[in-house]
Amino acid sequence: MDFYLGLVQIIGVHTLLGLSAYCVLLTGQVSLAQAGFFAVGAYVAGMLTVLAQWPLIPALAVAAVVSGAVACAVGFPALRVKGLMLVVATVAFGEAVRLFFFNFTYQIQAGVLHLGPHGAEGFRQIRYFPEHGWSTLDVVLFIWVVVALVMAGLWWLDHSRVGAVLRAVGEDELAAQSVGINITAVKVSAMTVGGFIAGIGGGIFAHYTTHIEHAQFGVVLATFAIAYPILGGLSNVFGTLLAAVFIQGFLIEGLRFMGDWRNLLFGGLIVLAMNVRPRGLLDAGTTRALKRLFAAGKERSGA
């Protein structure tokens, strides 16, 4: 049972990671910086609860704000370039963050233990959940409440004027600029929101794993971040959730018995999915069909 609860935790945290990239992708930008923001949130939240003895919720809030501020600072220079140059710039940022934490050491002594980040050895003893009596089920429920709140916020944002502006910039920058939309402000705002969400996800990740290190926040994690919304589709936030379940639940855990062959199949299935469903698993057409099906079901039950 603990295995399945752990898998549900992983899917929840990776959904937050994917949602952080969803915001940026709506503006038509492909950013691989999300792993860096995720790492900032993980270390900041962990240091606040372990070293400063903060409660978890305020620690996550501060981690999200710090990650959002870093994303905003990165967004101004990075989003002035496009395409491959943006990918290179954001990969470089992510690697810079990873190498920073590879060399970052800040510890305090608590009895016989030394607590805090210790360079390449990572940050151990992030034990907020067990020390406060949280069960595995409690952690799962907490993660998915956060996921639900973030998804609800992004769904509302997506159906507001802000969402229309983001999509307008993503579809045609020149047309959006011609009607008075500040392209730079929109892109930086999307990057900031994405960094805020990644900070929350990173903070939760640090606390349920209890040990983090620089190697966990590399290019592979950044690739997962953009794979979820691209594979799931950008028509709505539920596509990102569906893709996280598909990749983490089926491709990674469900096919673990295949060993190294799973890596080949993983790539092949992603390519197949993108060819069969180029607009994502949950594109606009699928969403409309599901709405019609749901409406027809309600009519039959009402009759």
N, C-alpha and C positions, 0 to 999 in steps of 0.2 A: 504493500500500500504506500509506503514511504517513497518508493521509486516513482510511482505515478504522481504523487503530490509534488515531488521534486521536479518532475517534468512539467507539470502545470505551472510551477514557479518560473522555470526557465522560459516557457512560452510567454508568460505574462511580462517578464522583464524585456524579452526580445520584441514583444509587441510595442512597448514603450520606445525602444530603440528605433523600430521601424517608423513609428508615428513621428519621431523627431525628424527623420529624413523626409517624410511625407510632406511636411510644411514647405521644405525647400524645393522639392521636386514639383510642387504645384506652380512655382514660378519659372519652371523650365530649366533650373540649374541642377547639375549633378555634383553633389558635394560629398567627399569622402572624409570630412572632418568630424563626423558624428562620434567616432570612437574616441577622439580627443576630448570632446565635451563630456562624453560618458565617463572617461577616466577622471576628469576634473571633479565631476559630481561624486564619484565613488570615493576619492581621497578626501575631499572636503567634508562630506557627511561622516565618513569613518573617523576622521580626526576630531570632529565636533563631539561625537557620541563617546569616543574612547578617551581622548585626552582632556576634553573640556566637560565631559559628563552631561552633555545636553540630552534632552528627550529627543526621540527619533523624528517627530513631525517638524519641529523647528530646524533640526539639522538638515532634513531633506529640503525644506524651504530655502535655507541659506545656500545649500549646494546648488539648487536650481537657479537661484539668482546669480550666483557666481558664474555658473556655466553659461547662463544667458548673457551675462556681461562680457565674458570671453568671446562668445559667439558674435556679439555685436561688434566688438573690437576687431575681430577677424573678418567680419563681413564687409566692412568698408573697403579695405584694400583688395580682398580676394574676389569680391563680386564685380570688380571693374573689368575682369577678364571673363572669357566665355570658353565653353567647350573643353578641349583637352587641357588648355592652360589652367582652367579652374580646377580640373581634376588633379593636375600636378600640384597646384598651390595648396589644395586642401589635404592631399596626401602628405605633403611636406609638413604642414601644420600638425597633422595627427602624429607623425613620426617625431616631431620636435617635442610634443607633449609626452609621448611614450619615453623618449630618452631623458626628458626632465625628471620623470618619476623614477627612471632607472638610477639616477644619481642623487635623488632627493632623500635626505635622512633628517628626521626630526623625532627624537624619542624622549620620553620621560621615564623615570624609574618608579615602579609601583611594587614595593616589596622586593622579591627576587626577580621580577619580570621587568623587561624594558618594552614599553608600549609605544607604538607609533611606526611610521614608515621607516624602512631601513634599506634604502637603495635597491639593489638587485634582489635582495632577499624578500622584498615586498612588505606588505602591511598585514601583520597577523593579529590575532586576538580581538577581532571585531565581533564581540559576543553579546551584542545588545539583546537579541531575541532570546537566547537561552538564559541570560542573566535576569531577564524580566519575566520569565515564565511563559514565553510564547511557545505554543505547540506548532508543529509543522502545518497543521490545518489553519491555525490563526494567521501564520505568515502568508499562506496561500490566499486566504480571504482578504487580508490587507492589500496584497499586491493587486488583486483583481478589482478591489474597490478603487484603487488609484487608477488602474487601467480604464475602468468604466468612466471615472470622472474626466480623465484626459480625453477619451474618445467622445464623450458627450460635449466637452468644450470645443473640440475640433469640429465635430458635426455641426454645432451651432455656428461656429466661425465660418464653416464652409457654406452654410446656407444664408449667410448674411452678406451685406455689401462688401465686407472685407474679403470673403471668399471669392466673390465675383471679380474683385480687383486682382487677387492673386492669380486666378485662372486666366484673366485677360492678359496679364504680363507674360504668363507661361505660353500662351497661344500665339501672341504677336506683340512683341515689345514696341515696334514702331507704331502700330495702331493704338496701343495703350498710351504711349507717350504723346501721341497727337491729340488725345482727348484730355490731356493735362495730368496724367498720372506720373508721379515721381518714381521712376523705375528703381533708382538706387535705394530710396527709402523703403519701398515695398520689399525688395530683395533682402535688405538688411533686417527688416522687421521679421521676415519669414525665417531667416537664419537665427535670429535671437530667440524666437519662439521654439524653434527646433533645438537650440542649445539648452533652453529652459527644461524642455521635456527630457532631453538626454541626461541632464543633471539629476532629475528625479530618478530615472531608470538606473543610472550609475550608483546613486546613493543606496537604492534598494538592493542592487546587485552586491555591493560591498557587504551589506549586513546579512544577506541570506547565505553567502558563500563563506563568510567569516575571515577570508584571506584573499587579498588581491595583490597582484604584481604587474609590472609593466608589460610583460609578454601577453597578457590577456587583452590588451587594448591596441592591437596591431591592425594591419590592413585587412585581415580576414574579417574582423568584427565590423570594420567600416563597410566592407563589401556586403555583409549580411544586412546592414542598416538600409542600404539602398535597394537590396534585392527584394525585401519584403514589400514595400509599396509598389515597385515596378512590376513584380510578379503578381501581386494581388490586384493591382489596378488603382488608378488615381480618381476613379469616379466617386468613391466615398471611403471613409476610414475603415469600414469593415473588411475591405479587400486586404489591407495590411494585416489584420488579425487572421484572416483566412490563410494568408501566405505564411505567417509565423507558425501556425498550427501545422501546415503542410510540410514546411522545411524542417522545423525542430521536432515535431511529433512523428512524422512519417519518414522523411528522407534520412534524418540523422539518427533518431532513436529506433524507429521501426525497422530500419535496415541494418542495424548494428551487427547482426549475425553474419553479414556479408564481408566484414573486415575491410581490407583496403579496396576491394572491388566496389565498395559503396561510393568511394570518391568519384570513380568513373561514371557510375550510374547517376550520381548526384548531378554532375555537369550535364549529362545527356538528358535527364528529365527536365532540367531547367531550360535547356535549349528547345526541347520538344514543346514544353508549356508555352514558351514565348513565341514559337511559330504557330501553334494551334490557337493560342489566345494572345495575340500581339498587344492588345490593350489591357491585359491582365485577366486573372481568373474571374474577377467580379467587375466586369466592365459595365458601361452605361446600359447596354442592351440587356444584359443579364439582370441588372438591378430593376429595370422596368418590367421585365418578365416576372420577376419575383413579386413585385408590387401588385401586378395584375392578378397573379395567382393567389396572393394573400387577400386581396379585395374580393375575389370570387369566392374564396373560402368563407369570408365573413358574411357575404350575402347568403350563401347556402345555409350557414348556421343560424342566421337571423330569420330565414324563411322557415 
